[in-house]
């Protein structure tokens, strides 16, 4: 029995389920108004709390260092289940997730005295910081287990994390509708419970088999089906008032879809036992025409963090992420307040929050595939696609600033998809320019640009201007003037990021020509074999 569950496919499904439940940071819009009113916060104070959420959810250097410390040979298959390994990182994440959201809930409902703002920021940081522990473990373990198909497995894991916000909101609609304070308590228990139940199954195997391609493709297809199903549900909930029985029925269907990848894992394990999957290092990934790690190892030497920080490319990427990811997070964090100021209903606002998770998923999941097609088939480099993404994001911010009827639906689609694209493109560009040896540390360091940009834009720009425009004892503002100026500023910042990435594009053109040349050589060698 132990042999049956000691398998990379079991590890993969466990990681998928953890990722699908741990994206609580994407649901901030559901309970932000309750948090604001219960604690008597101004808009800028609420934005300050949300920035600590962003810092916790995006600054994953600690989780990366901890993962490296507890893995290595000790954390691989063949050792005792309780040997140091990825499960310790998941355990640390579970403890943080429960503690942060539980104390936040206790503050909102009055179980404990209203804490100072600094303490609430600490609660939020701890709760969100757990997400980096879940994400680092699932993504890096997946890359180890499917090194020939790293693009595919990263897309699956990142995509499921992007979907998790919409999944958690469906749980909210089914059992806790119109109880945002109870939703915070649910966030304390659900991700923690899923992680604790599955953490011992997530392990490192470092194996590749010829059958991996089709099975990963099947899991990818299920993820796309889940995204489409959630989008249909969100639209229906916005048009109709769904009775309890229909919400329960649709939630059961969602659970069935989430369990569907288990069938793929069973088939894969059966094939491996029957010897149908043969070792292979040359088969190409379904989402990557050539494994990027093969190219990267040949083109550039692995840099550590200090070496990378001495290059202009590192700082160009960092500044671009301050502008791109920072402006995207600023929009996500303020979507609820923007909707209120423009007269959107509560259902419409919750719909926007849920759909942002779908657009985020599509951006993360699709950017890897599109960038590989453009690079290997058309010769367009990833920095070029990143620049185009930032240009479209600029348009999205301008649409939100305009305030016309339905603007948030259009603007949130553009910003959400582009935000997800940046999260997919940035790690891939990092691995290509700086190598994969220290990719986790370098990538997580660059990702710090996201909360940095979010703080500047959310607190110093959006929150400050909103409070200046607000009237009344409840510090509320209604009308297009509440966010128009601030989002024109945000759009300008995103456009500056576009200009920065253009510089990176011109700097790395010759580098990517070398990548294409080496890729061609690798393909010829593979064909000869």
Kinemage of the C-alpha trace (Angstrom):
@kinemage 1
@onewidth
@group {chain A} dominant
@subgroup {mainchain}
@vectorlist {calphas} color= white
{ca unk a 1} P 0.000 0.000 0.000
{ca unk a 2} L 2.849 2.388 0.879
{ca unk a 3} L 4.415 1.670 -2.509
{ca unk a 4} L 1.203 2.638 -4.273
{ca unk a 5} L 1.125 6.082 -2.710
{ca unk a 6} L 4.903 6.608 -2.906
{ca unk a 7} L 4.688 7.932 -6.442
{ca unk a 8} L 5.258 11.255 -8.219
{ca unk a 9} L 1.702 11.196 -9.592
{ca unk a 10} L 0.246 11.005 -6.098
{ca unk a 11} L 2.566 13.857 -5.150
{ca unk a 12} L 1.378 15.887 -8.141
{ca unk a 13} L -2.333 15.460 -7.392
{ca unk a 14} L -1.726 16.330 -3.734
{ca unk a 15} L 0.083 19.505 -4.853
{ca unk a 16} L -2.742 20.407 -7.243
{ca unk a 17} L -5.308 20.137 -4.449
{ca unk a 18} L -3.172 22.175 -2.056
{ca unk a 19} L -2.686 24.873 -4.688
{ca unk a 20} L -6.423 24.916 -5.431
{ca unk a 21} L -7.180 25.698 -1.770
{ca unk a 22} L -4.375 28.029 -0.653
{ca unk a 23} L -5.013 31.218 -2.660
{ca unk a 24} L -6.881 33.026 0.111
{ca unk a 25} L -4.989 36.240 -0.604
{ca unk a 26} L -7.007 36.590 -3.829
{ca unk a 27} L -10.275 36.768 -1.879
{ca unk a 28} L -9.463 39.949 0.054
{ca unk a 29} L -12.213 41.827 -1.779
{ca unk a 30} L -14.877 39.584 -0.208
{ca unk a 31} L -14.158 40.608 3.384
{ca unk a 32} L -12.260 43.910 2.974
{ca unk a 33} L -15.388 46.039 3.565
{ca unk a 34} L -16.211 44.102 6.752
{ca unk a 35} L -12.627 44.472 7.945
{ca unk a 36} L -12.765 48.203 7.223
{ca unk a 37} L -16.058 48.827 9.019
{ca unk a 38} L -15.385 46.591 12.028
{ca unk a 39} L -12.014 48.216 12.690
{ca unk a 40} L -13.123 51.775 11.701
{ca unk a 41} L -10.340 52.044 9.132
{ca unk a 42} L -9.938 54.787 6.563
{ca unk a 43} L -9.301 53.721 2.976
{ca unk a 44} L -5.568 54.401 3.236
{ca unk a 45} L -5.383 52.346 6.448
{ca unk a 46} L -7.186 49.456 4.773
{ca unk a 47} L -4.756 49.732 1.863
{ca unk a 48} L -1.860 49.601 4.314
{ca unk a 49} L -3.202 46.320 5.728
{ca unk a 50} L -3.639 44.953 2.197
{ca unk a 51} L -0.045 45.864 1.362
{ca unk a 52} L 1.132 43.603 4.187
{ca unk a 53} L -0.972 40.895 2.569
{ca unk a 54} L 0.910 41.516 -0.662
{ca unk a 55} L 4.281 41.480 1.081
{ca unk a 56} L 3.463 38.189 2.785
{ca unk a 57} L 2.074 36.526 -0.336
{ca unk a 58} L 4.879 37.598 -2.671
{ca unk a 59} L 8.083 37.806 -0.639
{ca unk a 60} L 8.897 34.102 -0.661
{ca unk a 61} L 12.632 34.227 0.028
{ca unk a 62} L 12.219 32.623 3.470
{ca unk a 63} L 10.144 29.754 2.079
{ca unk a 64} L 12.722 29.194 -0.667
{ca unk a 65} L 15.604 29.067 1.784
{ca unk a 66} L 13.650 26.761 4.112
{ca unk a 67} L 12.759 24.449 1.222
{ca unk a 68} L 16.421 24.192 0.207
{ca unk a 69} L 17.403 23.463 3.801
{ca unk a 70} L 14.983 20.567 4.340
{ca unk a 71} L 15.233 18.917 0.922
{ca unk a 72} L 18.263 17.713 -1.009
{ca unk a 73} L 18.983 14.017 -0.738
{ca unk a 74} L 17.171 13.839 2.591
{ca unk a 75} L 13.885 14.972 1.086
{ca unk a 76} L 13.770 12.591 -1.859
{ca unk a 77} L 11.897 9.337 -2.349
{ca unk a 78} L 13.270 6.185 -0.827
{ca unk a 79} L 13.570 7.699 2.641
{ca unk a 80} L 11.141 7.455 5.534
{ca unk a 81} L 7.944 9.454 5.095
{ca unk a 82} L 8.819 11.482 8.191
{ca unk a 83} L 12.351 12.274 7.026
{ca unk a 84} L 12.993 15.996 6.493
{ca unk a 85} L 11.428 17.002 3.199
{ca unk a 86} L 8.842 19.205 1.487
{ca unk a 87} L 6.197 18.279 4.063
{ca unk a 88} L 7.956 20.405 6.676
{ca unk a 89} L 7.567 23.481 4.470
{ca unk a 90} L 3.856 22.714 4.032
{ca unk a 91} L 3.494 22.253 7.791
{ca unk a 92} L 5.072 25.648 8.412
{ca unk a 93} L 2.665 27.172 5.902
{ca unk a 94} L -0.352 25.512 7.528
{ca unk a 95} L 0.559 26.872 10.965
{ca unk a 96} L 0.967 30.400 9.603
{ca unk a 97} L -2.272 30.257 7.610
{ca unk a 98} L -4.345 29.184 10.606
{ca unk a 99} L -2.771 31.639 13.041
{ca unk a 100} L -3.074 34.669 10.763
{ca unk a 101} L -6.683 34.226 9.648
{ca unk a 102} L -7.913 32.988 13.045
{ca unk a 103} L -6.681 36.074 14.896
{ca unk a 104} L -7.997 38.285 12.101
{ca unk a 105} L -11.437 36.684 12.464
{ca unk a 106} L -11.277 37.030 16.242
{ca unk a 107} L -10.575 40.746 15.828
{ca unk a 108} L -13.429 41.294 13.361
{ca unk a 109} L -16.116 39.541 15.449
{ca unk a 110} L -14.913 40.951 18.773
{ca unk a 111} L -13.558 37.780 20.395
{ca unk a 112} L -10.438 39.804 21.167
{ca unk a 113} L -10.089 43.553 21.592
{ca unk a 114} L -9.607 45.580 18.445
{ca unk a 115} L -5.862 45.386 17.791
{ca unk a 116} L -3.660 48.302 16.740
{ca unk a 117} L -3.193 48.680 12.999
{ca unk a 118} L 0.366 47.361 13.263
{ca unk a 119} L -0.870 44.147 14.895
{ca unk a 120} L -3.573 43.681 12.250
{ca unk a 121} L -0.890 44.140 9.600
{ca unk a 122} L 1.077 41.374 11.332
{ca unk a 123} L -1.962 39.054 11.299
{ca unk a 124} L -2.448 39.730 7.590
{ca unk a 125} L 1.243 39.237 6.793
{ca unk a 126} L 1.402 35.895 8.617
{ca unk a 127} L -1.768 34.625 6.921
{ca unk a 128} L -0.603 35.611 3.434
{ca unk a 129} L 2.998 34.508 4.006
{ca unk a 130} L 1.731 30.940 4.324
{ca unk a 131} L 0.887 31.025 0.617
{ca unk a 132} L 4.567 31.296 -0.334
{ca unk a 133} L 5.322 28.108 1.626
{ca unk a 134} L 2.559 26.190 -0.172
{ca unk a 135} L 3.479 27.614 -3.569
{ca unk a 136} L 7.246 27.112 -3.278
{ca unk a 137} L 6.823 23.501 -2.171
{ca unk a 138} L 4.346 22.523 -4.880
{ca unk a 139} L 6.075 24.322 -7.767
{ca unk a 140} L 9.673 23.337 -6.998
{ca unk a 141} L 8.766 19.719 -6.160
{ca unk a 142} L 6.816 19.550 -9.414
{ca unk a 143} L 9.803 20.795 -11.408
{ca unk a 144} L 11.988 18.141 -9.771
{ca unk a 145} L 9.486 15.408 -10.603
{ca unk a 146} L 8.958 16.543 -14.216
{ca unk a 147} L 12.209 18.260 -15.125
{ca unk a 148} L 11.689 17.596 -18.842
{ca unk a 149} L 8.296 19.315 -18.678
{ca unk a 150} L 8.954 22.090 -16.175
{ca unk a 151} L 6.965 24.646 -18.156
{ca unk a 152} L 3.894 22.439 -18.090
{ca unk a 153} L 4.029 21.615 -14.396
{ca unk a 154} L 4.726 25.225 -13.390
{ca unk a 155} L 1.760 26.323 -15.514
{ca unk a 156} L -0.477 23.762 -13.810
{ca unk a 157} L 0.609 24.723 -10.289
{ca unk a 158} L 0.549 28.471 -10.866
{ca unk a 159} L -2.760 28.156 -12.703
{ca unk a 160} L -4.393 26.219 -9.863
{ca unk a 161} L -3.197 28.877 -7.429
{ca unk a 162} L -4.795 31.497 -9.651
{ca unk a 163} L -8.064 29.527 -9.682
{ca unk a 164} L -8.093 28.962 -5.936
{ca unk a 165} L -9.590 32.376 -5.204
{ca unk a 166} L -12.666 31.606 -7.316
{ca unk a 167} L -12.911 28.108 -5.787
{ca unk a 168} L -12.833 29.484 -2.234
{ca unk a 169} L -15.487 32.059 -3.136
{ca unk a 170} L -17.724 29.264 -4.467
{ca unk a 171} L -17.386 27.573 -1.074
{ca unk a 172} L -18.394 30.905 0.476
{ca unk a 173} L -21.484 31.219 -1.736
{ca unk a 174} L -22.543 27.654 -0.988
{ca unk a 175} L -22.296 27.532 2.799
{ca unk a 176} L -21.565 31.070 4.073
{ca unk a 177} L -23.353 33.448 1.708
{ca unk a 178} L -23.483 37.033 3.010
{ca unk a 179} L -21.355 36.127 6.064
{ca unk a 180} L -17.936 37.640 5.256
{ca unk a 181} L -16.720 37.406 8.853
{ca unk a 182} L -17.435 33.657 8.877
{ca unk a 183} L -15.562 33.451 5.567
{ca unk a 184} L -12.409 34.669 7.342
{ca unk a 185} L -12.783 31.816 9.848
{ca unk a 186} L -13.211 29.377 6.955
{ca unk a 187} L -9.939 30.661 5.500
{ca unk a 188} L -8.273 29.766 8.797
{ca unk a 189} L -9.424 26.141 8.648
{ca unk a 190} L -9.806 25.045 5.008
{ca unk a 191} L -6.312 25.605 3.504
{ca unk a 192} L -4.732 24.452 6.758
{ca unk a 193} L -6.752 21.217 6.823
{ca unk a 194} L -6.065 20.377 3.173
{ca unk a 195} L -2.336 20.954 3.623
{ca unk a 196} L -2.104 18.881 6.815
{ca unk a 197} L -3.992 15.967 5.213
{ca unk a 198} L -1.841 15.888 2.067
{ca unk a 199} L 1.576 17.182 3.105
{ca unk a 200} L 3.227 13.761 3.571
{ca unk a 201} L 2.355 12.834 -0.024
{ca unk a 202} L 4.321 15.715 -1.585
{ca unk a 203} L 7.815 14.385 -2.236
{ca unk a 204} L 10.697 14.623 -4.713
{ca unk a 205} L 11.341 11.778 -7.181
{ca unk a 206} L 13.533 13.266 -9.980
{ca unk a 207} L 12.219 10.915 -12.666
{ca unk a 208} L 10.978 11.331 -16.241
{ca unk a 209} L 8.989 8.888 -18.365
{ca unk a 210} L 7.730 8.935 -21.927
{ca unk a 211} L 4.114 8.768 -20.769
{ca unk a 212} L 4.433 11.920 -18.651
{ca unk a 213} L 3.520 14.157 -21.568
{ca unk a 214} L 0.011 12.872 -22.181
{ca unk a 215} L -0.848 12.636 -18.493
{ca unk a 216} L 0.260 16.194 -17.750
{ca unk a 217} L -1.697 17.255 -20.799
{ca unk a 218} L -4.783 15.602 -19.318
{ca unk a 219} L -4.362 17.470 -16.030
{ca unk a 220} L -3.932 20.709 -17.991
{ca unk a 221} L -7.178 20.041 -19.863
{ca unk a 222} L -9.044 19.473 -16.588
{ca unk a 223} L -7.689 22.769 -15.229
{ca unk a 224} L -9.051 24.585 -18.288
{ca unk a 225} L -12.434 22.865 -17.876
{ca unk a 226} L -12.567 23.936 -14.215
{ca unk a 227} L -11.772 27.522 -15.228
{ca unk a 228} L -14.540 27.510 -17.852
{ca unk a 229} L -17.011 25.976 -15.390
{ca unk a 230} L -16.208 28.561 -12.722
{ca unk a 231} L -16.616 31.388 -15.210
{ca unk a 232} L -20.064 30.089 -16.207
{ca unk a 233} L -21.044 29.797 -12.538
{ca unk a 234} L -19.924 33.348 -11.811
{ca unk a 235} L -21.909 34.727 -14.745
{ca unk a 236} L -25.036 32.774 -13.764
{ca unk a 237} L -24.777 33.980 -10.166
{ca unk a 238} L -24.627 37.535 -11.459
{ca unk a 239} L -27.741 37.129 -13.632
{ca unk a 240} L -29.921 34.892 -11.454
{ca unk a 241} L -30.614 34.484 -7.760
{ca unk a 242} L -29.648 30.856 -7.293
{ca unk a 243} L -31.529 28.872 -4.611
{ca unk a 244} L -29.609 26.874 -2.034
{ca unk a 245} L -30.220 23.515 -3.730
{ca unk a 246} L -28.728 24.761 -7.008
{ca unk a 247} L -25.676 26.203 -5.236
{ca unk a 248} L -25.110 22.851 -3.531
{ca unk a 249} L -25.530 20.981 -6.812
{ca unk a 250} L -23.089 23.213 -8.705
{ca unk a 251} L -20.598 22.922 -5.846
{ca unk a 252} L -20.790 19.110 -5.989
{ca unk a 253} L -20.008 19.296 -9.709
{ca unk a 254} L -17.006 21.504 -8.895
{ca unk a 255} L -15.757 18.948 -6.368
{ca unk a 256} L -16.120 16.222 -9.010
{ca unk a 257} L -13.988 18.246 -11.423
{ca unk a 258} L -11.357 18.822 -8.738
{ca unk a 259} L -11.156 15.080 -8.112
{ca unk a 260} L -11.039 14.270 -11.835
{ca unk a 261} L -7.187 14.496 -12.087
{ca unk a 262} L -7.045 11.576 -9.650
{ca unk a 263} L -8.191 9.339 -12.509
{ca unk a 264} L -5.232 10.531 -14.586
{ca unk a 265} L -2.864 9.711 -11.726
{ca unk a 266} L -4.315 6.199 -11.383
{ca unk a 267} L -3.900 5.538 -15.112
{ca unk a 268} L -0.326 6.875 -15.026
{ca unk a 269} L 0.605 4.673 -12.065
{ca unk a 270} L -0.948 1.664 -13.761
{ca unk a 271} L 1.093 2.258 -16.901
{ca unk a 272} L 4.278 2.624 -14.891
{ca unk a 273} L 3.618 -0.653 -13.076
{ca unk a 274} L 3.000 -2.371 -16.383
{ca unk a 275} L 6.224 -0.986 -17.773
{ca unk a 276} L 4.519 1.047 -20.507
{ca unk a 277} L 6.329 4.259 -19.561
{ca unk a 278} L 9.961 4.169 -20.647
{ca unk a 279} L 12.618 6.619 -19.407
{ca unk a 280} L 13.108 9.507 -21.775
{ca unk a 281} L 14.988 12.783 -21.644
{ca unk a 282} L 14.290 13.973 -25.162
{ca unk a 283} L 10.498 14.071 -25.407
{ca unk a 284} L 9.206 17.607 -25.526
{ca unk a 285} L 6.720 19.226 -23.200
{ca unk a 286} L 3.136 19.830 -24.353
{ca unk a 287} L 3.399 23.506 -23.452
{ca unk a 288} L 7.097 24.020 -24.183
{ca unk a 289} L 8.476 23.157 -27.587
{ca unk a 290} L 11.846 22.737 -25.940
{ca unk a 291} L 12.528 22.416 -22.213
{ca unk a 292} L 13.884 25.823 -21.199
{ca unk a 293} L 16.258 24.340 -18.655
{ca unk a 294} L 18.090 22.453 -21.402
{ca unk a 295} L 18.635 25.670 -23.318
{ca unk a 296} L 19.472 27.758 -20.263
{ca unk a 297} L 22.157 25.381 -19.045
{ca unk a 298} L 23.881 25.552 -22.398
{ca unk a 299} L 23.574 29.286 -22.993
{ca unk a 300} L 24.299 30.887 -19.621
{ca unk a 301} L 26.083 29.956 -16.430
{ca unk a 302} L 24.059 29.785 -13.230
{ca unk a 303} L 24.320 32.987 -11.207
{ca unk a 304} L 23.658 33.302 -7.516
{ca unk a 305} L 21.632 36.191 -6.116
{ca unk a 306} L 24.601 38.478 -5.497
{ca unk a 307} L 25.950 37.942 -9.009
{ca unk a 308} L 22.527 38.552 -10.524
{ca unk a 309} L 22.060 41.770 -8.539
{ca unk a 310} L 25.251 43.122 -10.078
{ca unk a 311} L 23.694 43.037 -13.546
{ca unk a 312} L 21.505 45.669 -15.187
{ca unk a 313} L 19.077 42.974 -16.378
{ca unk a 314} L 18.159 42.101 -12.780
{ca unk a 315} L 17.251 45.681 -11.927
{ca unk a 316} L 15.372 46.199 -15.185
{ca unk a 317} L 13.245 43.154 -14.332
{ca unk a 318} L 12.800 44.352 -10.760
{ca unk a 319} L 11.651 47.844 -11.776
{ca unk a 320} L 9.338 46.342 -14.404
{ca unk a 321} L 7.723 44.145 -11.741
{ca unk a 322} L 7.341 47.115 -9.388
{ca unk a 323} L 5.394 48.831 -12.168
{ca unk a 324} L 3.523 45.826 -13.595
{ca unk a 325} L 2.811 43.518 -10.671
{ca unk a 326} L 2.504 46.500 -8.325
{ca unk a 327} L -0.133 48.220 -10.441
{ca unk a 328} L -1.969 44.920 -10.947
{ca unk a 329} L -2.086 44.251 -7.211
{ca unk a 330} L -3.232 47.807 -6.546
{ca unk a 331} L -6.199 47.180 -8.837
{ca unk a 332} L -7.030 43.793 -7.298
{ca unk a 333} L -6.859 45.165 -3.750
{ca unk a 334} L -9.113 48.127 -4.519
{ca unk a 335} L -11.616 46.467 -6.874
{ca unk a 336} L -14.255 46.250 -4.143
{ca unk a 337} L -13.981 49.928 -3.188
{ca unk a 338} L -13.914 50.997 -6.859
{ca unk a 339} L -17.117 49.037 -7.445
{ca unk a 340} L -18.810 50.619 -4.435
{ca unk a 341} L -17.863 54.127 -5.551
{ca unk a 342} L -19.288 53.480 -9.040
{ca unk a 343} L -22.566 52.043 -7.707
{ca unk a 344} L -21.992 48.344 -8.418
{ca unk a 345} L -24.094 45.947 -6.333
{ca unk a 346} L -22.556 43.566 -3.799
{ca unk a 347} L -23.178 40.622 -6.133
{ca unk a 348} L -21.508 42.453 -9.016
{ca unk a 349} L -18.497 43.315 -6.864
{ca unk a 350} L -18.137 39.713 -5.681
{ca unk a 351} L -18.475 38.638 -9.315
{ca unk a 352} L -15.608 40.921 -10.290
{ca unk a 353} L -13.438 39.524 -7.493
{ca unk a 354} L -14.197 35.953 -8.589
{ca unk a 355} L -13.601 36.671 -12.278
{ca unk a 356} L -10.227 38.212 -11.451
{ca unk a 357} L -9.130 34.750 -10.332
{ca unk a 358} L -10.209 33.328 -13.700
{ca unk a 359} L -8.368 36.004 -15.669
{ca unk a 360} L -5.338 35.535 -13.427
{ca unk a 361} L -5.426 31.794 -14.159
{ca unk a 362} L -5.727 32.283 -17.919
{ca unk a 363} L -2.786 34.678 -17.909
{ca unk a 364} L -0.555 32.378 -15.862
{ca unk a 365} L -1.555 29.233 -17.698
{ca unk a 366} L -1.512 30.660 -21.206
{ca unk a 367} L 1.510 32.954 -21.157
{ca unk a 368} L 3.988 30.080 -21.065
{ca unk a 369} L 2.435 28.410 -24.101
{ca unk a 370} L 2.081 31.639 -26.107
{ca unk a 371} L 5.598 32.839 -25.273
{ca unk a 372} L 7.069 29.519 -26.422
{ca unk a 373} L 5.129 29.614 -29.682
{ca unk a 374} L 6.227 33.194 -30.330
{ca unk a 375} L 9.842 32.448 -29.387
{ca unk a 376} L 10.421 29.124 -31.117
{ca unk a 377} L 8.065 29.515 -34.067
{ca unk a 378} L 8.110 33.290 -34.728
{ca unk a 379} L 11.313 34.481 -33.070
{ca unk a 380} L 9.598 36.971 -30.720
{ca unk a 381} L 11.415 36.986 -27.386
{ca unk a 382} L 9.780 36.777 -23.954
{ca unk a 383} L 10.789 40.351 -22.997
{ca unk a 384} L 8.938 41.491 -26.144
{ca unk a 385} L 5.790 39.693 -24.973
{ca unk a 386} L 6.257 41.144 -21.479
{ca unk a 387} L 6.460 44.656 -22.959
{ca unk a 388} L 3.276 44.036 -24.953
{ca unk a 389} L 1.598 42.735 -21.784
{ca unk a 390} L 2.468 45.916 -19.881
{ca unk a 391} L 1.132 48.040 -22.728
{ca unk a 392} L -2.218 46.212 -22.610
{ca unk a 393} L -2.238 46.544 -18.810
{ca unk a 394} L -1.825 50.305 -19.256
{ca unk a 395} L -4.943 50.327 -21.430
{ca unk a 396} L -6.800 48.363 -18.730
{ca unk a 397} L -5.934 50.948 -16.067
{ca unk a 398} L -7.079 53.782 -18.340
{ca unk a 399} L -10.424 52.017 -18.878
{ca unk a 400} L -10.897 51.708 -15.099
{ca unk a 401} L -10.053 55.395 -14.687
{ca unk a 402} L -12.611 56.399 -17.324
{ca unk a 403} L -15.572 55.352 -15.172
{ca unk a 404} L -17.983 54.556 -18.033
{ca unk a 405} L -20.785 52.040 -17.492
{ca unk a 406} L -19.385 48.505 -17.210
{ca unk a 407} L -15.799 49.742 -17.231
{ca unk a 408} L -14.742 47.458 -14.380
{ca unk a 409} L -15.731 44.339 -16.325
{ca unk a 410} L -13.535 45.322 -19.289
{ca unk a 411} L -10.701 46.802 -17.248
{ca unk a 412} L -10.523 43.906 -14.782
{ca unk a 413} L -10.264 41.392 -17.647
{ca unk a 414} L -7.305 43.217 -19.194
{ca unk a 415} L -5.534 43.858 -15.897
{ca unk a 416} L -6.233 40.352 -14.525
{ca unk a 417} L -4.960 38.494 -17.603
{ca unk a 418} L -1.885 40.728 -17.887
{ca unk a 419} L -1.148 40.345 -14.172
{ca unk a 420} L -1.212 36.559 -14.556
{ca unk a 421} L 0.980 36.753 -17.683
{ca unk a 422} L 3.650 38.683 -15.793
{ca unk a 423} L 3.754 36.010 -13.083
{ca unk a 424} L 4.385 33.395 -15.761
{ca unk a 425} L 6.860 35.360 -17.900
{ca unk a 426} L 9.043 36.755 -15.129
{ca unk a 427} L 10.192 33.395 -13.659
{ca unk a 428} L 10.869 32.009 -17.142
{ca unk a 429} L 12.923 35.047 -18.169
{ca unk a 430} L 14.765 34.796 -14.843
{ca unk a 431} L 15.702 31.162 -15.494
{ca unk a 432} L 16.898 31.943 -19.016
{ca unk a 433} L 19.026 34.982 -18.170
{ca unk a 434} L 20.416 33.909 -14.792
{ca unk a 435} L 20.235 30.097 -15.047
{ca unk a 436} L 18.199 27.664 -12.959
{ca unk a 437} L 20.697 26.847 -10.209
{ca unk a 438} L 19.492 29.665 -7.944
{ca unk a 439} L 16.318 30.503 -9.810
{ca unk a 440} L 14.083 30.190 -6.734
{ca unk a 441} L 16.007 32.748 -4.714
{ca unk a 442} L 16.434 35.204 -7.598
{ca unk a 443} L 12.826 34.871 -8.715
{ca unk a 444} L 11.465 35.429 -5.197
{ca unk a 445} L 13.722 38.452 -4.749
{ca unk a 446} L 12.472 40.050 -7.964
{ca unk a 447} L 8.913 39.252 -6.845
{ca unk a 448} L 9.406 41.600 -3.876
{ca unk a 449} L 8.855 44.347 -6.449
{ca unk a 450} L 5.172 43.395 -6.412
{ca unk a 451} L 4.379 44.471 -2.818
{ca unk a 452} L 6.760 47.424 -3.133
{ca unk a 453} L 4.816 48.735 -6.126
{ca unk a 454} L 1.498 47.858 -4.504
{ca unk a 455} L 2.361 49.831 -1.371
{ca unk a 456} L 3.377 52.931 -3.301
{ca unk a 457} L 0.333 52.841 -5.567
{ca unk a 458} L -2.292 51.545 -3.116
{ca unk a 459} L -1.401 53.608 -0.056
{ca unk a 460} L 0.467 56.659 -1.325
{ca unk a 461} L -1.595 57.179 -4.473
{ca unk a 462} L -4.999 55.424 -4.533
{ca unk a 463} L -5.706 55.474 -0.782
{ca unk a 464} L -4.470 59.042 -0.303
{ca unk a 465} L -6.512 60.482 -3.184
{ca unk a 466} L -9.604 58.490 -2.113
{ca unk a 467} L -9.422 59.842 1.435
{ca unk a 468} L -9.042 63.377 0.075
{ca unk a 469} L -12.224 62.897 -1.967
{ca unk a 470} L -14.178 61.044 0.758
{ca unk a 471} L -16.974 62.698 2.727
{ca unk a 472} L -19.048 61.781 5.760
{ca unk a 473} L -18.312 59.873 8.952
{ca unk a 474} L -17.864 56.556 7.147
{ca unk a 475} L -14.993 57.924 4.997
{ca unk a 476} L -16.784 56.849 1.812
{ca unk a 477} L -16.651 58.353 -1.666
{ca unk a 478} L -19.098 57.882 -4.531
{ca unk a 479} L -18.610 58.826 -8.171
{ca unk a 480} L -16.026 58.584 -10.933
{ca unk a 481} L -13.837 61.248 -9.297
{ca unk a 482} L -12.926 58.888 -6.416
{ca unk a 483} L -10.442 56.838 -8.463
{ca unk a 484} L -10.073 58.631 -11.814
{ca unk a 485} L -6.921 60.618 -11.051
{ca unk a 486} L -5.274 57.776 -9.130
{ca unk a 487} L -5.775 55.265 -11.946
{ca unk a 488} L -4.437 57.649 -14.563
{ca unk a 489} L -1.323 57.774 -12.362
{ca unk a 490} L -1.341 53.957 -12.097
{ca unk a 491} L -1.635 53.739 -15.895
{ca unk a 492} L 1.398 56.047 -16.236
{ca unk a 493} L 3.401 53.775 -13.928
{ca unk a 494} L 2.462 50.702 -15.983
{ca unk a 495} L 3.499 52.544 -19.156
{ca unk a 496} L 6.866 53.347 -17.562
{ca unk a 497} L 7.229 49.613 -16.901
{ca unk a 498} L 6.579 49.041 -20.605
{ca unk a 499} L 9.450 51.399 -21.470
{ca unk a 500} L 11.768 49.642 -18.988
{ca unk a 501} L 11.033 46.224 -20.504
{ca unk a 502} L 11.690 47.642 -23.965
{ca unk a 503} L 15.223 48.404 -22.751
{ca unk a 504} L 15.514 44.799 -21.511
{ca unk a 505} L 14.218 43.577 -24.875
{ca unk a 506} L 16.917 45.420 -26.814
{ca unk a 507} L 19.616 44.344 -24.338
{ca unk a 508} L 18.737 40.635 -24.640
{ca unk a 509} L 18.066 40.336 -28.392
{ca unk a 510} L 21.456 38.781 -29.129
{ca unk a 511} L 21.105 36.518 -26.084
{ca unk a 512} L 17.799 35.137 -27.345
{ca unk a 513} L 19.263 34.658 -30.815
{ca unk a 514} L 21.797 32.376 -29.156
{ca unk a 515} L 18.957 30.561 -27.380
{ca unk a 516} L 17.215 29.944 -30.706
{ca unk a 517} L 20.475 28.747 -32.251
{ca unk a 518} L 21.161 26.313 -29.424
{ca unk a 519} L 17.554 25.181 -29.513
{ca unk a 520} L 17.932 24.373 -33.202
{ca unk a 521} L 21.082 22.374 -32.469
{ca unk a 522} L 19.336 20.512 -29.656
{ca unk a 523} L 16.397 19.648 -31.931
{ca unk a 524} L 18.769 18.294 -34.576
{ca unk a 525} L 20.540 16.122 -31.996
{ca unk a 526} L 17.209 14.848 -30.705
{ca unk a 527} L 16.080 13.995 -34.224
{ca unk a 528} L 19.349 12.169 -34.881
{ca unk a 529} L 18.877 10.053 -31.765
